[in-house]
Amino acid sequence: MKRTLCVLLTLLLLAAVCVGSAACGREDAMEALREELEGKLEGDYDTDLAGTTLYVYNWGEYMSDGEDDTLDINLAFEAVTGIHVEYSTYDSNEVMYATLAGGGVQYDIVIPSDYMVARLIKEGRLDTLDFDKLTNFHYIDERYRDPAYDPDGQYSVPYAGGYLGVIYNNTLVDPADADGTWSLLWNEKYKGQILGIDNARDALGVAMYALGIDVNTTDLAEWDRAAEKVQQQVPLLQGWFMDQIFQKMEGENAAVATYYAGDYLTMVAEMDDASGNGDHLSFYLPKEGTNVYFDAMCICADAPNRDAAHLYINFLLEPYIALQNAEYIRYTCPNTAVVNNDEYTLKGNEFLYPTTEVRSSYYDHLPDEVVSHYEQLWNKIKSGG
């Protein structure tokens, strides 16, 4: 009994030491961040909100997190303001929407794509922004302000964007088959090596582009045609994936995928770091047309910490912070302080900032009956119907 008690006391002491060490390590990290940011921020982040919590819901792999000596943006925000960031991720707009619509969890900030922003506005799920508190908003390029999905620019601030395209492993795919069209995703030579994109709007959208159908059509018969095209692809797929596409393509465990230009650039960089094989991946924007999109920062209508949410958005617009984030996520950046900075390594990148016209279109938020129809089609495809 004494021996058992002694062991327990020892374990408790070690646990206390570990917790204390972790706390000290975290505080040391925040102190280092405060020193790094000294004199580099333009906004005023002195606040009486220290000790509160901000709940942020964002796409996976979509914010600089301190990995590989990058800036940990959420920790930096806490270091400057004393506000703790509780950060959660999703891998599709539809997953994010289902979480918000399901209730039970309250978020302060979400970062949905354009068409989903429009849906959330329509349903009253977003709060209007107080631009007097967003002193760095002037860095947002004029071309991205007052977008179609938020015509008066009241509910959203552009975060990042880009194009949907085809990523392929050029050591596994015959160059003749990578002909710059969507047809590569239906090529039977690569059966079992094609990765399907696991969200309704993109999967059906790709089929529509391939068939020459308007991706914003309200004709339900056209959506049926697109679903038939996707159904033809199903036997060729290795499976349906979202963020897992990173591991699949970086590990060279698949030949072809549909994904976003910024993520292609991340995959190349990760492969170069791991094996030097980044040049095994190639990318193109299909000739038939593709989706151009923008994701935007929004404050939820039931946000529990609205003032902190404004501080956070303003922090992300800081030129120094925005540059670090743009380098990490590798998406099109709407911040003029970044895109005009000669130190920005992706300045002028052909896939992020194309100089020639790209045949592309945004997804619109569609009438409820159309959304319901394509969601039913998608559920039938996924369930094997």
Secondary structure, DSSP 8 states (H G I E B T S, - for coil): -HHHHHHHHHHHHHHHHHHHHHHHHHHHHHHHHHHHHTTT--S----S-TT-EEEEEEETT-S-BSGGG--BHHHHHHHHH--EEEEEEESSHHHHHHHHHH-S---SEE--BHHHHHHHHHTT-EE---GGG-TTGGGB-GGGSS-TTSTT--S-EEEEEEEEEEEEETTTS-TTT--SSGGGGG-GGGTTSEEEE-SHHHHHHHHHHHHT--TT---HHHHHHHHHHHHHHGGGEEEEESTHHHHHHHTT--SEEEEEHHHHHHHHHHHHHHTS-GGGEEEE--TT-EEEEEEEEEEETT-TTHHHHHHHHHHHTSHHHHHHHHHHH-SB--BHHHHT-TT-TTTT-TTTS-SS---EE------HHHHHHHHHHHHHHHTT-
